[in-house]
Amino acid sequence: MNDKWEIYKDHANEWRWRRTASNGRIVGASTQGYVNRNDCLENARRNGYTGD
């Protein structure tokens, strides 16, 4: 699987994650913003993220 994971800050300065498939389609994303980056990463891990 060559999905790309992005951990980023949104316009409200909250952390979010997004998972993009190799064909460019977004196949997963956080449904809320997180104040703490670690909380965002924990949520991403529950959804298959294996980085950081």
N, CA, C and O atoms as a Tripos MOL2 file, in Angstrom:
@<TRIPOS>MOLECULE
protein
  208   207    52     0     0
PROTEIN
NO_CHARGES

@<TRIPOS>ATOM
      1 N           0.8410   -1.1750    0.0000 N.3       1 MET1
      2 CA          0.0000    0.0000    0.0000 C.3       1 MET1
      3 C           0.8860    1.2370    0.0000 C.2       1 MET1
      4 O           1.7690    1.3670    0.8480 O.2       1 MET1
      5 N           0.6660    2.1240   -0.9170 N.am      2 ASN2
      6 CA          1.4790    3.3370   -1.0360 C.3       2 ASN2
      7 C           0.6930    4.5920   -0.6960 C.2       2 ASN2
      8 O           0.8810    5.6390   -1.3150 O.2       2 ASN2
      9 N          -0.1810    4.4830    0.2840 N.am      3 ASP3
     10 CA         -0.9490    5.6500    0.6890 C.3       3 ASP3
     11 C          -0.0350    6.7000    1.3050 C.2       3 ASP3
     12 O           0.9710    6.3730    1.9350 O.2       3 ASP3
     13 N          -0.3970    7.9570    1.1160 N.am      4 LYS4
     14 CA          0.3490    9.0770    1.6770 C.3       4 LYS4
     15 C          -0.4520    9.6350    2.8540 C.2       4 LYS4
     16 O          -1.6500    9.8910    2.7320 O.2       4 LYS4
     17 N           0.2050    9.8170    3.9710 N.am      5 TRP5
     18 CA         -0.4270   10.3850    5.1550 C.3       5 TRP5
     19 C           0.0890   11.8010    5.3570 C.2       5 TRP5
     20 O           1.2890   12.0550    5.2530 O.2       5 TRP5
     21 N          -0.8180   12.7160    5.6450 N.am      6 GLU6
     22 CA         -0.4490   14.1000    5.9440 C.3       6 GLU6
     23 C          -0.9670   14.4490    7.3360 C.2       6 GLU6
     24 O          -2.1350   14.2170    7.6500 O.2       6 GLU6
     25 N          -0.1070   14.9980    8.1490 N.am      7 ILE7
     26 CA         -0.4850   15.5540    9.4530 C.3       7 ILE7
     27 C          -0.2510   17.0560    9.3080 C.2       7 ILE7
     28 O           0.8740   17.4860    9.0540 O.2       7 ILE7
     29 N          -1.3000   17.8490    9.4670 N.am      8 TYR8
     30 CA         -1.1810   19.2750    9.1590 C.3       8 TYR8
     31 C          -2.0750   20.1010   10.0770 C.2       8 TYR8
     32 O          -2.9580   19.5720   10.7520 O.2       8 TYR8
     33 N          -1.8300   21.3990   10.0860 N.am      9 LYS9
     34 CA         -2.6820   22.3410   10.8190 C.3       9 LYS9
     35 C          -3.6670   22.9610    9.8430 C.2       9 LYS9
     36 O          -3.2980   23.3630    8.7400 O.2       9 LYS9
     37 N          -4.9240   23.0340   10.2600 N.am     10 ASP10
     38 CA         -5.9620   23.6100    9.4130 C.3      10 ASP10
     39 C          -6.0670   25.1270    9.6110 C.2      10 ASP10
     40 O          -5.2600   25.7230   10.3240 O.2      10 ASP10
     41 N          -7.0560   25.7370    8.9830 N.am     11 HIS11
     42 CA         -7.2160   27.1970    9.0600 C.3      11 HIS11
     43 C          -7.5360   27.6900   10.4700 C.2      11 HIS11
     44 O          -7.3150   28.8590   10.7840 O.2      11 HIS11
     45 N          -8.0570   26.7980   11.3210 N.am     12 ALA12
     46 CA         -8.3540   27.1590   12.7070 C.3      12 ALA12
     47 C          -7.1720   26.8540   13.6390 C.2      12 ALA12
     48 O          -7.2970   26.9200   14.8620 O.2      12 ALA12
     49 N          -6.0130   26.5160   13.0300 N.am     13 ASN13
     50 CA         -4.7930   26.2120   13.7690 C.3      13 ASN13
     51 C          -4.9310   24.9520   14.6270 C.2      13 ASN13
     52 O          -4.3340   24.8640   15.7000 O.2      13 ASN13
     53 N          -5.7220   23.9720   14.1550 N.am     14 GLU14
     54 CA         -5.8700   22.6880   14.8210 C.3      14 GLU14
     55 C          -5.2450   21.5990   13.9520 C.2      14 GLU14
     56 O          -5.1940   21.7170   12.7280 O.2      14 GLU14
     57 N          -4.7700   20.5380   14.6040 N.am     15 TRP15
     58 CA         -4.1270   19.4370   13.9000 C.3      15 TRP15
     59 C          -5.1620   18.5030   13.2870 C.2      15 TRP15
     60 O          -6.1800   18.1970   13.9070 O.2      15 TRP15
     61 N          -4.8930   18.0560   12.0720 N.am     16 ARG16
     62 CA         -5.7320   17.0980   11.3610 C.3      16 ARG16
     63 C          -4.8500   16.1300   10.5900 C.2      16 ARG16
     64 O          -3.6670   16.3950   10.3750 O.2      16 ARG16
     65 N          -5.4210   15.0180   10.1780 N.am     17 TRP17
     66 CA         -4.7070   14.0800    9.3150 C.3      17 TRP17
     67 C          -5.5690   13.7830    8.0890 C.2      17 TRP17
     68 O          -6.7940   13.9060    8.1010 O.2      17 TRP17
     69 N          -4.8620   13.3850    7.0310 N.am     18 ARG18
     70 CA         -5.5250   13.0260    5.7800 C.3      18 ARG18
     71 C          -4.7330   11.8840    5.1440 C.2      18 ARG18
     72 O          -3.5020   11.9110    5.1250 O.2      18 ARG18
     73 N          -5.4400   10.8840    4.6280 N.am     19 ARG19
     74 CA         -4.8180    9.7410    3.9600 C.3      19 ARG19
     75 C          -5.2240    9.7580    2.4960 C.2      19 ARG19
     76 O          -6.4120    9.7630    2.1740 O.2      19 ARG19
     77 N          -4.2290    9.7670    1.6060 N.am     20 THR20
     78 CA         -4.4760    9.8540    0.1730 C.3      20 THR20
     79 C          -3.9400    8.5870   -0.5000 C.2      20 THR20
     80 O          -2.8010    8.1840   -0.2640 O.2      20 THR20
     81 N          -4.7740    7.9650   -1.3400 N.am     21 ALA21
     82 CA         -4.3710    6.7640   -2.0670 C.3      21 ALA21
     83 C          -3.4100    7.1360   -3.1940 C.2      21 ALA21
     84 O          -3.2610    8.3090   -3.5370 O.2      21 ALA21
     85 N          -2.7660    6.1270   -3.7590 N.am     22 SER22
     86 CA         -1.7840    6.3620   -4.8190 C.3      22 SER22
     87 C          -2.4180    6.9800   -6.0700 C.2      22 SER22
     88 O          -1.7150    7.5750   -6.8870 O.2      22 SER22
     89 N          -3.7470    6.8450   -6.2270 N.am     23 ASN23
     90 CA         -4.4250    7.4580   -7.3670 C.3      23 ASN23
     91 C          -4.8410    8.9070   -7.0970 C.2      23 ASN23
     92 O          -5.4700    9.5400   -7.9450 O.2      23 ASN23
     93 N          -4.4880    9.4360   -5.9110 N.am     24 GLY24
     94 CA         -4.7780   10.8240   -5.5750 C.3      24 GLY24
     95 C          -6.0840   11.0530   -4.8350 C.2      24 GLY24
     96 O          -6.3760   12.1760   -4.4230 O.2      24 GLY24
     97 N          -6.8560   10.0190   -4.6660 N.am     25 ARG25
     98 CA         -8.1280   10.1670   -3.9470 C.3      25 ARG25
     99 C          -7.9290   10.1180   -2.4410 C.2      25 ARG25
    100 O          -7.1490    9.3140   -1.9300 O.2      25 ARG25
    101 N          -8.6440   10.9870   -1.7380 N.am     26 ILE26
    102 CA         -8.5980   10.9820   -0.2760 C.3      26 ILE26
    103 C          -9.4500    9.8070    0.1920 C.2      26 ILE26
    104 O         -10.6380    9.7230   -0.1210 O.2      26 ILE26
    105 N          -8.8290    8.9030    0.9460 N.am     27 VAL27
    106 CA         -9.5240    7.7070    1.4090 C.3      27 VAL27
    107 C          -9.7660    7.7250    2.9130 C.2      27 VAL27
    108 O         -10.3890    6.8080    3.4480 O.2      27 VAL27
    109 N          -9.2860    8.7440    3.5940 N.am     28 GLY28
    110 CA         -9.5260    8.8930    5.0180 C.3      28 GLY28
    111 C          -9.1000   10.2700    5.4780 C.2      28 GLY28
    112 O          -8.1810   10.8720    4.9240 O.2      28 GLY28
    113 N          -9.7840   10.7600    6.5010 N.am     29 ALA29
    114 CA         -9.4400   12.0770    7.0480 C.3      29 ALA29
    115 C         -10.0190   12.1900    8.4540 C.2      29 ALA29
    116 O         -11.0180   11.5520    8.7850 O.2      29 ALA29
    117 N          -9.3760   13.0110    9.2660 N.am     30 SER30
    118 CA         -9.9090   13.2380   10.6090 C.3      30 SER30
    119 C         -11.2340   13.9810   10.5000 C.2      30 SER30
    120 O         -11.4170   14.8320    9.6290 O.2      30 SER30
    121 N         -12.1410   13.6500   11.3880 N.am     31 THR31
    122 CA        -13.4510   14.2930   11.3720 C.3      31 THR31
    123 C         -13.5030   15.5040   12.2920 C.2      31 THR31
    124 O         -14.5030   16.2200   12.3400 O.2      31 THR31
    125 N         -12.4130   15.7230   13.0200 N.am     32 GLN32
    126 CA        -12.3370   16.8800   13.9030 C.3      32 GLN32
    127 C         -10.9000   17.3610   13.9660 C.2      32 GLN32
    128 O          -9.9780   16.6420   13.5820 O.2      32 GLN32
    129 N         -10.7160   18.5650   14.4460 N.am     33 GLY33
    130 CA         -9.3910   19.1120   14.6510 C.3      33 GLY33
    131 C          -8.9420   18.8450   16.0790 C.2      33 GLY33
    132 O          -9.7690   18.6960   16.9780 O.2      33 GLY33
    133 N          -7.6340   18.7850   16.2860 N.am     34 TYR34
    134 CA         -7.0590   18.5190   17.6020 C.3      34 TYR34
    135 C          -6.1230   19.6460   17.9950 C.2      34 TYR34
    136 O          -5.3380   20.1270   17.1780 O.2      34 TYR34
    137 N          -6.2080   20.0620   19.2420 N.am     35 VAL35
    138 CA         -5.3260   21.1050   19.7570 C.3      35 VAL35
    139 C          -3.9110   20.5580   19.8760 C.2      35 VAL35
    140 O          -2.9460   21.2580   19.5690 O.2      35 VAL35
    141 N          -3.7820   19.3150   20.3200 N.am     36 ASN36
    142 CA         -2.4730   18.6860   20.5160 C.3      36 ASN36
    143 C          -2.1530   17.7470   19.3500 C.2      36 ASN36
    144 O          -2.9920   16.9470   18.9370 O.2      36 ASN36
    145 N          -0.9490   17.8550   18.8340 N.am     37 ARG37
    146 CA         -0.5230   17.0070   17.7130 C.3      37 ARG37
    147 C          -0.5690   15.5230   18.0920 C.2      37 ARG37
    148 O          -0.9620   14.6850   17.2800 O.2      37 ARG37
    149 N          -0.1690   15.2020   19.3220 N.am     38 ASN38
    150 CA         -0.1770   13.8070   19.7530 C.3      38 ASN38
    151 C          -1.5690   13.2020   19.7490 C.2      38 ASN38
    152 O          -1.7230   12.0230   19.4320 O.2      38 ASN38
    153 N          -2.5840   13.9780   20.0930 N.am     39 ASP39
    154 CA         -3.9590   13.4810   20.0330 C.3      39 ASP39
    155 C          -4.3520   13.1690   18.5970 C.2      39 ASP39
    156 O          -5.0370   12.1810   18.3310 O.2      39 ASP39
    157 N          -3.9180   14.0080   17.6830 N.am     40 CYS40
    158 CA         -4.1750   13.7850   16.2620 C.3      40 CYS40
    159 C          -3.4870   12.5040   15.7870 C.2      40 CYS40
    160 O          -4.0870   11.6980   15.0760 O.2      40 CYS40
    161 N          -2.2350   12.3240   16.1810 N.am     41 LEU41
    162 CA         -1.4940   11.1250   15.7950 C.3      41 LEU41
    163 C          -2.1340    9.8600   16.3620 C.2      41 LEU41
    164 O          -2.1920    8.8380   15.6780 O.2      41 LEU41
    165 N          -2.6110    9.9160   17.5930 N.am     42 GLU42
    166 CA         -3.2880    8.7610   18.1890 C.3      42 GLU42
    167 C          -4.5190    8.3890   17.3800 C.2      42 GLU42
    168 O          -4.7750    7.2080   17.1440 O.2      42 GLU42
    169 N          -5.2790    9.3830   16.9570 N.am     43 ASN43
    170 CA         -6.4630    9.1230   16.1440 C.3      43 ASN43
    171 C          -6.0730    8.5360   14.7920 C.2      43 ASN43
    172 O          -6.7230    7.6090   14.3110 O.2      43 ASN43
    173 N          -5.0330    9.0590   14.1830 N.am     44 ALA44
    174 CA         -4.5630    8.5430   12.8960 C.3      44 ALA44
    175 C          -4.1110    7.0890   13.0440 C.2      44 ALA44
    176 O          -4.3830    6.2680   12.1680 O.2      44 ALA44
    177 N          -3.4320    6.7650   14.1320 N.am     45 ARG45
    178 CA         -2.9840    5.3860   14.3610 C.3      45 ARG45
    179 C          -4.1690    4.4370   14.4790 C.2      45 ARG45
    180 O          -4.1050    3.3040   14.0000 O.2      45 ARG45
    181 N          -5.2360    4.8810   15.1020 N.am     46 ARG46
    182 CA         -6.4430    4.0480   15.1970 C.3      46 ARG46
    183 C          -7.0490    3.7880   13.8260 C.2      46 ARG46
    184 O          -7.8670    2.8850   13.6550 O.2      46 ARG46
    185 N          -6.6360    4.5920   12.8550 N.am     47 ASN47
    186 CA         -7.1610    4.4580   11.5100 C.3      47 ASN47
    187 C          -6.1130    3.9170   10.5200 C.2      47 ASN47
    188 O          -6.2950    4.0070    9.3060 O.2      47 ASN47
    189 N          -5.0210    3.3590   11.0510 N.am     48 GLY48
    190 CA         -4.0490    2.6880   10.2130 C.3      48 GLY48
    191 C          -2.7060    3.3520   10.0160 C.2      48 GLY48
    192 O          -1.8400    2.7850    9.3500 O.2      48 GLY48
    193 N          -2.5020    4.5250   10.5650 N.am     49 TYR49
    194 CA         -1.2280    5.2330   10.4280 C.3      49 TYR49
    195 C          -0.1330    4.5100   11.1960 C.2      49 TYR49
    196 O          -0.3480    4.1090   12.3400 O.2      49 TYR49
    197 N           1.0330    4.3360   10.5930 N.am     50 THR50
    198 CA          2.1320    3.6370   11.2610 C.3      50 THR50
    199 C           3.3880    4.4870   11.4010 C.2      50 THR50
    200 O           4.4160    3.9850   11.8540 O.2      50 THR50
    201 N           3.3310    5.7460   11.0280 N.am     51 GLY51
    202 CA          4.4970    6.6270   11.1080 C.3      51 GLY51
    203 C           4.6620    7.2560   12.4740 C.2      51 GLY51
    204 O           3.9790    6.8850   13.4280 O.2      51 GLY51
    205 N           5.5980    8.2330   12.5630 N.am     52 ASP52
    206 CA          5.9180    8.9980   13.7870 C.3      52 ASP52
    207 C           5.7460    8.1610   15.0200 C.2      52 ASP52
    208 O           5.9710    8.6430   16.1300 O.2      52 ASP52
@<TRIPOS>BOND
     1     1     2 1
     2     2     3 1
     3     3     4 2
     4     3     5 am
     5     5     6 1
     6     6     7 1
     7     7     8 2
     8     7     9 am
     9     9    10 1
    10    10    11 1
    11    11    12 2
    12    11    13 am
    13    13    14 1
    14    14    15 1
    15    15    16 2
    16    15    17 am
    17    17    18 1
    18    18    19 1
    19    19    20 2
    20    19    21 am
    21    21    22 1
    22    22    23 1
    23    23    24 2
    24    23    25 am
    25    25    26 1
    26    26    27 1
    27    27    28 2
    28    27    29 am
    29    29    30 1
    30    30    31 1
    31    31    32 2
    32    31    33 am
    33    33    34 1
    34    34    35 1
    35    35    36 2
    36    35    37 am
    37    37    38 1
    38    38    39 1
    39    39    40 2
    40    39    41 am
    41    41    42 1
    42    42    43 1
    43    43    44 2
    44    43    45 am
    45    45    46 1
    46    46    47 1
    47    47    48 2
    48    47    49 am
    49    49    50 1
    50    50    51 1
    51    51    52 2
    52    51    53 am
    53    53    54 1
    54    54    55 1
    55    55    56 2
    56    55    57 am
    57    57    58 1
    58    58    59 1
    59    59    60 2
    60    59    61 am
    61    61    62 1
    62    62    63 1
    63    63    64 2
    64    63    65 am
    65    65    66 1
    66    66    67 1
    67    67    68 2
    68    67    69 am
    69    69    70 1
    70    70    71 1
    71    71    72 2
    72    71    73 am
    73    73    74 1
    74    74    75 1
    75    75    76 2
    76    75    77 am
    77    77    78 1
    78    78    79 1
    79    79    80 2
    80    79    81 am
    81    81    82 1
    82    82    83 1
    83    83    84 2
    84    83    85 am
    85    85    86 1
    86    86    87 1
    87    87    88 2
    88    87    89 am
    89    89    90 1
    90    90    91 1
    91    91    92 2
    92    91    93 am
    93    93    94 1
    94    94    95 1
    95    95    96 2
    96    95    97 am
    97    97    98 1
    98    98    99 1
    99    99   100 2
   100    99   101 am
   101   101   102 1
   102   102   103 1
   103   103   104 2
   104   103   105 am
   105   105   106 1
   106   106   107 1
   107   107   108 2
   108   107   109 am
   109   109   110 1
   110   110   111 1
   111   111   112 2
   112   111   113 am
   113   113   114 1
   114   114   115 1
   115   115   116 2
   116   115   117 am
   117   117   118 1
   118   118   119 1
   119   119   120 2
   120   119   121 am
   121   121   122 1
   122   122   123 1
   123   123   124 2
   124   123   125 am
   125   125   126 1
   126   126   127 1
   127   127   128 2
   128   127   129 am
   129   129   130 1
   130   130   131 1
   131   131   132 2
   132   131   133 am
   133   133   134 1
   134   134   135 1
   135   135   136 2
   136   135   137 am
   137   137   138 1
   138   138   139 1
   139   139   140 2
   140   139   141 am
   141   141   142 1
   142   142   143 1
   143   143   144 2
   144   143   145 am
   145   145   146 1
   146   146   147 1
   147   147   148 2
   148   147   149 am
   149   149   150 1
   150   150   151 1
   151   151   152 2
   152   151   153 am
   153   153   154 1
   154   154   155 1
   155   155   156 2
   156   155   157 am
   157   157   158 1
   158   158   159 1
   159   159   160 2
   160   159   161 am
   161   161   162 1
   162   162   163 1
   163   163   164 2
   164   163   165 am
   165   165   166 1
   166   166   167 1
   167   167   168 2
   168   167   169 am
   169   169   170 1
   170   170   171 1
   171   171   172 2
   172   171   173 am
   173   173   174 1
   174   174   175 1
   175   175   176 2
   176   175   177 am
   177   177   178 1
   178   178   179 1
   179   179   180 2
   180   179   181 am
   181   181   182 1
   182   182   183 1
   183   183   184 2
   184   183   185 am
   185   185   186 1
   186   186   187 1
   187   187   188 2
   188   187   189 am
   189   189   190 1
   190   190   191 1
   191   191   192 2
   192   191   193 am
   193   193   194 1
   194   194   195 1
   195   195   196 2
   196   195   197 am
   197   197   198 1
   198   198   199 1
   199   199   200 2
   200   199   201 am
   201   201   202 1
   202   202   203 1
   203   203   204 2
   204   203   205 am
   205   205   206 1
   206   206   207 1
   207   207   208 2
@<TRIPOS>SUBSTRUCTURE
     1 MET1         2 RESIDUE 1 A MET
     2 ASN2         6 RESIDUE 1 A ASN
     3 ASP3        10 RESIDUE 1 A ASP
     4 LYS4        14 RESIDUE 1 A LYS
     5 TRP5        18 RESIDUE 1 A TRP
     6 GLU6        22 RESIDUE 1 A GLU
     7 ILE7        26 RESIDUE 1 A ILE
     8 TYR8        30 RESIDUE 1 A TYR
     9 LYS9        34 RESIDUE 1 A LYS
    10 ASP10       38 RESIDUE 1 A ASP
    11 HIS11       42 RESIDUE 1 A HIS
    12 ALA12       46 RESIDUE 1 A ALA
    13 ASN13       50 RESIDUE 1 A ASN
    14 GLU14       54 RESIDUE 1 A GLU
    15 TRP15       58 RESIDUE 1 A TRP
    16 ARG16       62 RESIDUE 1 A ARG
    17 TRP17       66 RESIDUE 1 A TRP
    18 ARG18       70 RESIDUE 1 A ARG
    19 ARG19       74 RESIDUE 1 A ARG
    20 THR20       78 RESIDUE 1 A THR
    21 ALA21       82 RESIDUE 1 A ALA
    22 SER22       86 RESIDUE 1 A SER
    23 ASN23       90 RESIDUE 1 A ASN
    24 GLY24       94 RESIDUE 1 A GLY
    25 ARG25       98 RESIDUE 1 A ARG
    26 ILE26      102 RESIDUE 1 A ILE
    27 VAL27      106 RESIDUE 1 A VAL
    28 GLY28      110 RESIDUE 1 A GLY
    29 ALA29      114 RESIDUE 1 A ALA
    30 SER30      118 RESIDUE 1 A SER
    31 THR31      122 RESIDUE 1 A THR
    32 GLN32      126 RESIDUE 1 A GLN
    33 GLY33      130 RESIDUE 1 A GLY
    34 TYR34      134 RESIDUE 1 A TYR
    35 VAL35      138 RESIDUE 1 A VAL
    36 ASN36      142 RESIDUE 1 A ASN
    37 ARG37      146 RESIDUE 1 A ARG
    38 ASN38      150 RESIDUE 1 A ASN
    39 ASP39      154 RESIDUE 1 A ASP
    40 CYS40      158 RESIDUE 1 A CYS
    41 LEU41      162 RESIDUE 1 A LEU
    42 GLU42      166 RESIDUE 1 A GLU
    43 ASN43      170 RESIDUE 1 A ASN
    44 ALA44      174 RESIDUE 1 A ALA
    45 ARG45      178 RESIDUE 1 A ARG
    46 ARG46      182 RESIDUE 1 A ARG
    47 ASN47      186 RESIDUE 1 A ASN
    48 GLY48      190 RESIDUE 1 A GLY
    49 TYR49      194 RESIDUE 1 A TYR
    50 THR50      198 RESIDUE 1 A THR
    51 GLY51      202 RESIDUE 1 A GLY
    52 ASP52      206 RESIDUE 1 A ASP
